[in-house]
């Protein structure tokens, strides 16, 4: 009987250890290799998750054995190969993108609604819209490394960190549901929680993340939907005012 109790105790301990290993998010013996698990929250899909972590949605579907990338359940755990920490996907990536010009007026009576160019003397190197099999959620502005990046509008920094695809990135939240994104920075000059005024320096141009050269990736989002920044910047606003019938 003593032998049985000892044997049974060892068997239970082994079973409990195996069970614990199966539920661990960072199990060292995982056949998938290094990575983390991301828990799906409301409004997320494989495309948004992949964009945040710098992994294609096709790769996420393959690794996780997902046959329909559009069908995820809240609370579902998605293995992200190469991931080192969980990320706030809903904050980092937009819900979707709209190419059409905004219908609502952009300039408001508070005098703060008009956006300014984040770089004073840059060259538009990539536009907003489809790019191969993906979608470019902003514009790229080429400039020499170290060039000052300014806040396009007054707001609060809600994210200042490093991401695999974006490199060093700053996200500023403004009033009226607007937010702007500044990526590929050589360095971020602000921290999460900082309040910035329009024109304040928030970063310096670099080529961090996935990019072919020094540039600023700039996004304008309204209610977390990516919009074409050109429609919100001064020259475009001036042209729209000229075209408006009197």
Phi, psi and omega in degrees: 000322179298317179300318182296317180296318180295316181296317180296322179296317178297317181298317179296320180297318179297315181298318179295322178295318179296316180299317179296321179295327182290332183266353181288137182286339184239041181303120185295338182265011181300128180292348180279347181089197184291144179163185179225169175255133175251131179268123184292133175243175184303134177086357181269150173219175183297325181296313181293320179296313180297320180296320180295319184267356180075031179233137181294148180295332177294321179292320177298319179296318181295312183296325184264004178063036181265120183274331179239099183298342182275352183247096174239152179250143176301130182095347179295139181261122182251125178282128180248104181296134179083352180292144182246339180203152179287146185237151176281082187305316183296334179277322187281317186249142180288159178297312177198193182224147178232126183273337185293154177295145180294142181276329183280152177296143184268318181274127185243171188290343183285353177074004184245000190275338181285128179277151173247161177295133181288342176234130185292315183229081179236174180240127178293113185254343179206135185263174180279138175134192182301141177220096185064235180268002180243187180228131180272112189280000181208203174239156175250134180241111181282140179198158179300148178304139179091352179301141181293135173250124184252153176293127183288343181195158178298145179176194181239134178288117180256352177202129175214103187195193180243136177231152186301315182275319184280339188073218175286122187227143175236135175238127181245130178262133181244179177286166175072019179085005182271151172212151176235150184236137182229114188230170183070022184293149172290321174204149174267135182258000180232163179240160177304131181101344179292142172262133182236150175262159177301128180094351178294143175291129181237345181194176174232141183300138177209198176224038177286156181081205183265096182207159183265356180177175181298122177194166174252124171270120186237129179236149169239126180239140174238118185054039179063026172248126182290130178241159179291115183302332183303326180291345186251356185264155192310313183297320179292321178297319180296318180295321179296324179294323179292324183280347184290128181293146181258000000 
